[in-house]
């Protein structure tokens, strides 16, 4: 009888401890957590040659410094700039993306972020919109780039 009681008690303690272990929120496990205020920037319709710069703000909601190891645009027309120093827990950071608006046509580009964040070690943010053709009537090819006559 005593051994059955102790076995049940031990099983109960083990199950309670295990459920508490798995029920902990992500930020209590220790590590950086990246959270963006927006994940898509929509330029709408913009003029050819307009300012193609936008920003993506984020915060480290984790308990360890956030390190952005690499931030890469999907093409050469999409150039990101990012903080190279670690972002402390609770601190904010900004990724600036510059799009070359001399390329007329639709914008649908991505920026891939590689970091030590435990919630999303690889995160993709996007830019979209449409760049009008040049005002001087310069013909453009199927990619929206001016053609040479």
PESULVEN-V550056 format. One record per residue. N is the residue number from 1. RES is the residue in one small letter. PSI is psi as a letter, one per 30 degrees, with the letter a starting at -180 (* if undefined). OMEGA is omega as a letter, one per 30 degrees, with the letter a starting at -180 (* if undefined). BURIAL is b if it has 16 or more other ideal C-beta (glycine too) atoms within 10 Angstrom, else e. Layout:
[[N | RES | PSI | OMEGA | BURIAL] [N | RES | PSI | OMEGA | BURIAL]]
This chain:
[[1 | x | e | l | e] [2 | x | e | a | e] [3 | x | e | l | e] [4 | x | e | l | e] [5 | x | e | a | e] [6 | x | e | l | e] [7 | x | e | l | e] [8 | x | e | l | e] [9 | x | e | l | e] [10 | x | e | l | e] [11 | x | e | l | e] [12 | x | e | l | e] [13 | x | e | l | e] [14 | x | e | a | e] [15 | x | e | l | e] [16 | x | e | l | e] [17 | x | e | a | e] [18 | x | e | a | e] [19 | x | e | l | e] [20 | x | e | l | e] [21 | x | e | a | e] [22 | x | f | a | e] [23 | x | f | a | e] [24 | x | k | l | e] [25 | x | l | a | e] [26 | x | e | a | e] [27 | x | f | l | b] [28 | x | f | l | e] [29 | x | f | a | e] [30 | x | k | l | e] [31 | x | l | l | b] [32 | x | k | l | b] [33 | x | k | a | b] [34 | x | k | l | b] [35 | x | k | a | e] [36 | x | k | l | e] [37 | x | f | l | e] [38 | x | l | a | e] [39 | x | f | l | e] [40 | x | k | l | e] [41 | x | k | l | b] [42 | x | j | l | e] [43 | x | f | a | b] [44 | x | b | l | e] [45 | x | k | a | e] [46 | x | l | a | b] [47 | x | l | l | e] [48 | x | k | a | b] [49 | x | g | l | e] [50 | x | l | l | e] [51 | x | j | a | e] [52 | x | g | a | b] [53 | x | k | l | e] [54 | x | l | a | b] [55 | x | l | l | e] [56 | x | j | l | b] [57 | x | k | l | e] [58 | x | l | l | b] [59 | x | k | l | b] [60 | x | j | a | b] [61 | x | g | a | b] [62 | x | a | a | b] [63 | x | f | l | e] [64 | x | l | l | b] [65 | x | k | l | e] [66 | x | k | a | b] [67 | x | j | l | b] [68 | x | j | a | b] [69 | x | e | a | e] [70 | x | k | l | e] [71 | x | j | a | b] [72 | x | k | l | e] [73 | x | l | a | b] [74 | x | f | l | e] [75 | x | l | a | e] [76 | x | f | a | e] [77 | x | f | a | b] [78 | x | j | a | b] [79 | x | j | l | b] [80 | x | l | l | b] [81 | x | k | a | e] [82 | x | l | l | b] [83 | x | k | a | b] [84 | x | f | l | e] [85 | x | l | l | e] [86 | x | k | l | b] [87 | x | j | a | b] [88 | x | l | l | e] [89 | x | k | a | b] [90 | x | f | a | e] [91 | x | l | l | e] [92 | x | l | l | e] [93 | x | l | a | b] [94 | x | k | l | e] [95 | x | k | l | b] [96 | x | k | l | e] [97 | x | k | l | b] [98 | x | k | l | b] [99 | x | k | l | b] [100 | x | j | a | e] [101 | x | g | l | b] [102 | x | f | l | b] [103 | x | j | a | b] [104 | x | k | l | b] [105 | x | a | a | b] [106 | x | k | l | e] [107 | x | k | l | b] [108 | x | i | a | e] [109 | x | l | l | b] [110 | x | l | l | e] [111 | x | k | a | b] [112 | x | k | a | e] [113 | x | k | l | b] [114 | x | k | a | e] [115 | x | a | l | b] [116 | x | g | a | b] [117 | x | k | a | b] [118 | x | f | l | b] [119 | x | e | a | e] [120 | x | i | a | e] [121 | x | f | l | e] [122 | x | j | a | e] [123 | x | k | l | b] [124 | x | k | l | e] [125 | x | l | a | b] [126 | x | l | l | b] [127 | x | k | l | b] [128 | x | l | l | e] [129 | x | a | a | b] [130 | x | k | l | e] [131 | x | k | l | b] [132 | x | l | l | e] [133 | x | l | l | e] [134 | x | k | a | e] [135 | x | f | a | e] [136 | x | g | l | e] [137 | x | g | l | e] [138 | x | k | l | e] [139 | x | k | l | e] [140 | x | l | l | b] [141 | x | a | a | e] [142 | x | f | l | e] [143 | x | f | a | e] [144 | x | f | l | b] [145 | x | k | l | e] [146 | x | k | l | b] [147 | x | l | l | e] [148 | x | k | a | e] [149 | x | * | * | e]]
